[in-house]
Amino acid sequence: REALDVLEGALLTADLPQDGRVELAARYRPASTDHRVGGDWFDALRRPGGRTLLVVGDVAGHDPTAAAAMGQLRAVLRTLAVDRLEDPAHTVRRLETTAAALGLDVTATCLVAELSSGPGACPGALLRWTSAGHLPPLLLHPGGRAELLTTAPELLLGVRPDAARSDHEVRLAPGSTLLLYTDGLVERRDHDLDEGLELLRRTATGLAGRPLPALLDGLLTGLAAALGDPRPPHPAPGADDVVLLAARLHPVAA
């Protein structure tokens, strides 16, 4: 148990970077209490020029073996993200070539997103993201409308190191909330994935006015109840790890 606690602290970002514009919150829920960490991870990094990098990913499995593979991939990505300023698609391409050169035999989905705040008192932010086979981000608009930012699918990490990667962009207004997550939140063996995504969208709409931590907690309990998935210490058969990472834009203080 002590070893798993140490592993959890090393592989999951405990202190998310905060500033006056972007509020961050995250939740990690293991598939069972036997393994405190698995293949799912989240990360957030502050970059120069008012930029915030957000990452969620999912290596297959939810045990220490998957956690070890995830830790290697996460460490490489963190290093590349601070090595230079570049678009998410370029970072993911370098991640693939570096992982291949290091002999990391890891297959995973991953979504890397960057929020770039405007200069001075300019409201809102530009969201730019790339997805390696990952589920689409969910955007909660200031009025409460929830929108899945669906894009054309691209290959998972570890399939082909020279795979093409694309960036996508959308402008976020102050008061917007961006939600990144892993498939354990919405996917079950006895439920269609599209059904789970629609449940996520509807549930998020109903919780849109809550503070960020309460929003994440409500999504965890709401989706689990809707999909018939009791959680630890009695997880459903085939239960998966769940990661939630949220960013909310606040106006610049006068």
C-alpha positions in Angstrom: 0.0 0.0 0.0 2.8 2.4 0.8 4.5 1.6 -2.5 1.3 2.3 -4.4 0.8 5.6 -2.5 4.4 6.7 -3.5 3.7 5.6 -7.1 0.5 7.5 -7.3 2.1 10.7 -6.0 4.9 10.4 -8.5 2.8 9.7 -11.6 -0.2 12.0 -11.0 0.1 15.8 -10.9 -0.9 16.8 -7.4 -0.5 20.6 -7.7 -2.1 22.0 -10.8 -0.8 25.4 -11.9 -3.3 28.2 -11.2 -3.4 31.8 -12.3 -6.0 34.6 -12.3 -7.3 33.6 -15.7 -7.4 29.8 -15.8 -8.7 27.7 -12.9 -7.8 24.0 -13.1 -9.2 21.0 -11.3 -8.8 17.2 -11.7 -10.1 13.9 -10.5 -8.6 10.5 -10.7 -10.6 7.4 -9.8 -8.9 4.0 -10.0 -10.8 0.9 -11.3 -10.3 -0.7 -7.9 -8.7 0.0 -4.6 -6.2 -2.9 -5.2 -4.3 -0.7 -7.7 -4.1 3.0 -6.9 -2.7 3.9 -10.3 -3.1 2.5 -13.8 -2.7 3.5 -17.4 -4.7 6.7 -17.2 -3.0 10.1 -16.5 -3.5 13.8 -16.6 -1.1 16.7 -16.6 -1.0 20.5 -16.7 2.0 22.8 -17.3 2.4 26.5 -17.4 4.3 27.7 -20.4 5.7 31.2 -21.3 3.4 33.8 -22.8 0.3 33.0 -20.7 0.0 29.5 -22.1 -1.4 26.5 -20.2 -0.8 23.0 -21.5 -3.3 20.3 -20.6 -2.8 16.5 -21.2 -4.9 13.4 -20.7 -3.9 10.0 -21.8 -4.7 6.3 -21.5 -2.3 3.4 -21.7 -4.2 0.1 -22.0 -4.6 -1.6 -18.6 -5.1 -0.5 -15.0 -2.4 -2.2 -12.9 1.2 -1.4 -12.0 2.5 -2.6 -15.4 0.3 -0.1 -17.2 1.3 2.5 -14.6 5.0 2.0 -15.4 4.4 2.3 -19.1 2.3 5.4 -18.5 5.0 6.9 -16.3 7.6 6.6 -19.1 5.3 8.2 -21.7 4.2 10.9 -19.3 7.8 11.8 -18.4 8.9 12.1 -22.1 5.9 14.2 -22.9 6.6 16.6 -20.0 10.2 17.0 -21.1 9.3 17.8 -24.7 6.5 20.2 -23.6 9.0 22.4 -21.8 11.8 22.0 -24.2 10.3 24.4 -26.7 7.1 26.3 -27.6 5.3 24.6 -30.4 1.8 23.6 -31.3 0.4 20.4 -29.7 0.6 18.4 -33.0 4.3 19.0 -33.2 4.8 18.0 -29.6 2.9 14.7 -30.1 4.9 14.0 -33.3 8.1 14.5 -31.3 6.7 12.3 -28.5 6.2 9.4 -31.0 9.6 9.7 -32.6 11.3 10.0 -29.2 9.4 7.0 -27.7 10.4 4.9 -30.8 14.0 5.9 -30.5 14.0 5.0 -26.8 12.4 1.6 -27.5 9.2 2.4 -25.5 6.7 -0.2 -26.7 3.6 1.7 -25.6 0.2 2.0 -27.2 -2.0 4.7 -25.9 -4.6 7.4 -26.6 -3.6 10.9 -25.8 -5.0 14.4 -26.1 -2.7 17.4 -25.8 -4.3 20.9 -25.6 -3.0 24.4 -25.1 -4.9 27.4 -23.8 -3.3 30.7 -24.9 -4.6 33.8 -23.1 -4.9 37.1 -24.9 -2.6 40.0 -24.1 -3.4 42.4 -21.3 -7.1 42.6 -20.5 -8.1 40.7 -23.7 -10.9 38.3 -22.7 -11.1 34.6 -23.4 -8.4 32.3 -24.8 -7.5 30.3 -27.9 -7.8 26.6 -27.5 -5.5 24.5 -29.7 -5.5 20.7 -29.4 -4.5 17.5 -31.1 -5.9 14.0 -30.4 -4.1 10.7 -30.8 -7.2 8.4 -30.9 -8.7 10.0 -27.8 -12.3 11.0 -27.0 -13.3 14.6 -27.9 -13.0 17.4 -25.4 -16.3 18.8 -23.9 -16.8 22.5 -24.0 -19.2 24.1 -21.6 -20.2 27.5 -23.0 -20.8 30.4 -20.5 -24.6 30.0 -20.9 -24.4 26.3 -20.0 -24.6 24.7 -23.4 -22.3 21.6 -23.6 -20.6 20.8 -26.9 -18.4 17.9 -27.9 -15.5 19.2 -30.0 -15.5 16.2 -32.4 -12.8 16.0 -35.0 -11.6 13.4 -37.6 -10.0 10.5 -35.8 -6.2 10.1 -35.9 -4.0 7.1 -34.9 -3.2 6.1 -31.4 0.3 6.6 -30.1 2.6 3.7 -30.8 1.0 2.6 -34.0 3.1 4.4 -36.5 5.7 6.9 -35.3 5.5 9.0 -38.5 1.7 9.3 -38.4 0.3 12.7 -39.4 -1.0 14.9 -36.6 -3.4 17.8 -36.9 -4.1 20.8 -34.7 -7.6 22.1 -34.1 -8.6 25.5 -32.8 -11.6 27.2 -31.2 -11.9 30.5 -29.4 -13.2 30.3 -25.8 -15.1 33.1 -24.1 -14.6 34.0 -20.5 -16.7 31.7 -18.3 -16.2 28.7 -20.6 -15.2 25.4 -19.1 -13.1 22.8 -20.9 -13.3 19.2 -19.9 -10.8 16.5 -20.8 -11.5 12.9 -19.7 -10.7 9.2 -20.4 -13.0 6.5 -21.7 -13.6 5.0 -18.2 -16.0 7.9 -17.6 -18.4 7.2 -20.5 -17.7 3.7 -21.9 -19.2 0.4 -20.6 -19.4 -3.0 -22.2 -23.2 -3.0 -22.1 -23.6 0.7 -23.3 -22.9 2.2 -26.6 -20.1 4.8 -26.6 -22.2 7.4 -28.3 -24.8 6.9 -25.6 -22.1 7.5 -23.0 -20.9 10.7 -24.7 -24.5 12.0 -24.9 -25.0 11.3 -21.2 -21.8 13.2 -20.5 -23.0 16.2 -22.5 -26.5 16.2 -20.9 -25.1 15.7 -17.4 -22.5 18.5 -17.8 -25.3 20.9 -19.0 -27.2 20.3 -15.8 -24.1 20.9 -13.7 -22.7 23.9 -15.6 -23.3 26.5 -12.9 -21.5 24.6 -10.2 -17.9 25.5 -8.9 -15.3 23.5 -10.8 -14.6 20.8 -8.1 -18.4 20.3 -7.6 -18.8 20.0 -11.3 -16.2 17.2 -11.5 -17.7 15.3 -8.5 -21.2 15.6 -10.0 -20.0 14.2 -13.3 -18.3 11.2 -11.6 -21.4 10.3 -9.6 -23.9 11.2 -12.3 -22.2 9.2 -15.1 -21.6 6.2 -12.8 -25.2 6.1 -11.7 -26.5 6.6 -15.3 -24.3 3.8 -16.7 -24.9 1.4 -13.8 -21.4 1.4 -12.5 -20.8 1.2 -8.8 -17.4 2.3 -7.7 -14.7 1.1 -5.4 -14.5 -0.8 -3.1 -17.0 -2.7 -5.3 -16.3 -1.8 -8.9 -18.3 -3.3 -11.7 -16.8 -6.1 -13.7 -14.6 -4.6 -16.4 -14.5 -1.2 -14.7 -11.8 1.2 -16.0 -9.8 4.0 -14.5 -11.3 7.4 -14.9 -9.5 10.8 -15.3 -11.2 14.2 -15.4 -9.3 17.4 -16.1 -11.1 20.7 -16.3 -10.1 24.3 -17.1 -12.4 27.2 -16.5 -11.7 30.7 -17.9 -12.2 33.7 -15.7 -12.1 37.3 -16.8 -9.0 39.3 -16.0 -9.4 41.2 -12.7 -9.7 44.9 -13.1 
